Amino acid sequence: MKNPRRDTIEILLRSSIVDFCSSKSLPLLRKAAESGEEARVISVLAPGYEGDIFEDDLDLERNYAFSNLQKVPSTYTTCMMQKFADENHDISFIHWSPGFVDTALFNKIPWWAKLFFPVARLFMIQPSDSGEIAAYVLSTQEFKRGVHRVSDMGVELPPTEFNTKKNVEIVWKHANHITRRK
């Protein structure tokens, strides 16, 4: 079976490119922090769903699977944010999950999936509620500095076993290698 993976020009998974390229904003964030402004970065993905990384296949060329498409980018995001926070003590790096938000995206699901929608809707959060939580996460003093993995309810998640110094360095080295490719 052909690998359904679609690479960008930079040879990055489409779901990971923003996370790997966020370092381009750091000079502006540092300048803001140095002038006394609060500097925060928020990545909206899936903290709490991290998993093992494939040290010999960080691009998922051989391990491209649906389950890895959530775990691996989430792990990479947490690792990258940890590295950025370690090097930028006055900036907050927040990895936030909005949860299961009831958006127009669900208008595009197949007709048969819409049969389950009334039940699924019981577990969904309204966009306005999600927006309020995002505003809280971005403004509370609780997340003023450092790295934070935050749930859909705005609560800090406990550390993950996948955010090890080893994984942080592996992902950091890989990100630097990838973003320097021509």
N, C-alpha and C positions, 0 to 999 in steps of 0.2 A: 504494500500500500504506500502511495506517495505521501511524504511528510507534508501536512497542511500548513506548516509554518510559513509565515510571510515576513521576510526581513526588510528592514528599511535600508537606505543607502549605507548607513553606519553599521550594518550587520547586527543590529540590536533587535530583540523582540519588541514588537510594537508596544506591548504593555509595560516595558521597562525603560523606554527611551527617556521619558521625562525624569525619572528617578536618577538615571545616570548623568544627565546633562544639567542637573540643578546647580552644580558648582559654578556655573556662569553667573549666577545671581549673588554669589558670596561677597564680591567686592562691594556691591551696593548695600548689602545687609550689614557688613562690617562698618561701613561708613555711617549708616544710620545708628548702629549701636554705639559707636564712638561719640556721636553727637548727642547721646542721651535718649534717643528714640528706642522704643521697644522694637526689636527685630525678631520676627517669627516666620517660620516656614511651615506650611501644612501640606502634607501629602495625603490625599484621600484614596485609600486603597483597602487593605484588609489586615490590620494588626490583629494578632490573635490566631491567624491562620498560617503562620510561618511553618516551614518544614525544612527538612534536610536539603542541603545544596549538593550538587553533583560536581565535585572538585575537578573531575576529568571531563566535564561537559557543562561548563557554566553557561554556554549559549543554548543549551537544550537541543542540540542538533540530533542527539541520539535518544534523549529522554523527553521528547515532546509529547505530552499527554495532558488531557484536560485537568487532571488533579494537580499536575505540576505548574500549570499556568496560573493558579492562584497562590500556591505555596511559595514558589521560587521568587516571583517579583515581590511578594510581601516580605520575604526574608531579606532579599537584596535591599529593599527600601529601608527596613529596620537597621540593617548593617550600615548602609551608607549614611543614614541619619546619625547613627552612633558615631561614626568617624567624623562627620562634620561637627557634631556637638563637642567631641573631644578636642577639636582644633579651634573651636569658636565658642568660648565659654559665655559670651554675652548674648548669644543668639539661641532662640528656642527652635527645636526641630520636632514637629508633631506629626506622628503617623496616626491618622484618624480613620476610623471606619464609620461611614454614615449609617450602616445597617441596611435593612431591606426597605428602601424608600419607595413609596407609591408615586411613580413618575409616569410620564407619557411613554416611556420606553415600553411599558407593558401593553400599549395599544398595538404594538408591532409583533406580538407573540402569535404563534399559530392558533387557529380557532379551537383546536382540541385542548390546548393548554389553558385557554380562557375558561374552560369548564371548571378548573380548579381555582380560578382567580378569587371567587367569593371566600373560599377558605383561606387562601394565601393572604388575602387582604386583612384578615384578623391579626396577622403577624407583622404587618407593614407599619411604617412610621410615615406620617404626613410630611410633605416637603417643607411646610412652614415650621414644623417641630424640629426637623433636621437642621434647618437654617438657624434656628435659635440655639441649638446645641453647638453648631459650628461657630457662631458668634461668641458663645461662652468660652469654648475651647481656645479661640484666638485672643480672648481678652482677659481671662482669669489670671491672677497672679500665681496660681498653682502651677501653671505651665510657662512661667516667665523665662526660664533658662534651662538648658540641657536638652536631653532627648526624652520624648514621651510617646508611649503607645497608648492610644485613647480609644475606648469603646464607643459604640453608637449612642450610649447614654451620657457621654462626657466624663466617664470615669477612667482613671489611669489603670491600665492593665499591668499585671505582675510581669517581671522579666521573663523572657523566653529562653529556653535551653539552646535555641539556635542562634542567638545573638552573642556568640562567643568571640573573644579577641581573635581567635584563629579565623573564624568565618568573616569577621569584619575586615581583616587584612586580605583575605583571599578575594572578597568581593571588591574591595578598594583597588587592589592591584589589577583585577580584571577590568574594572570600570575605566581605570586610567589607560590600560592597553587598548580597550575598545574605542575610547573617545580620541585616541591619537591616530587611529587608522585613517588612511586617506582613501 
